[in-house]
Amino acid sequence: MVRLPLRAGRPTRAVPATAVCLALALSLTACSGDDEPEDGDPPSTSASPSGPPPIETVARLGEVVGDLDKQKKARLKTKVAEVVDAWIDAAYLGDFPRTDFSDAFPGFTKGAAADATTDAALMTNKRFAADLEQVVATRREVVVDALAVRKHAVAATARFVLAMTLDGGVHRRERVRGRLFLTYDDGAWRVFGYDVNRGRGR
């Protein structure tokens, strides 16, 4: 499912045209290649006190269009991955059972958060949350593509994969993957659109 702030009838915050162009362009150029998160599930991890600690996100830099020095590339990767991580933690992980997902979209623009709230069954674990005891992430990967103008990153696409095991009243493995489209706005990276798919993991 693709959600970009281009539809009539839903109020969204204006975003730079370059950001929308980048989201569309990188969606086409970066859909395949060596930097795409790979398919396949790693062995499951345990959330028990005696088990291994929660896994960390593996973040990589993909294609950068424009001139960006090494230090700025590293900062770009870190900051965009932090936005993706904040959403994953708030929307899919955390304490269960629960019913409140009002804070599930940190780092999203107002319009993108409204869209994602409508798509809560896709963009969060709200569908199962009341019956869950825990959710354990078994894979977290992000590849960051970006557009740089005058040696500054102005827009980015975060290609991600999240694999997780849901336990409690339901027991299932799920995989969420896709792209978040981000713009650099008022000193921070913010998600203004997304293209996300969700299904049963192996």
Helices and strands as residue ranges (DSSP letters): E 2-3, H 17-29, E 58-65, H 70-91, H 110-118, H 120-123, G 129-131, E 132-149, E 152-168, E 172-185, E 188-200
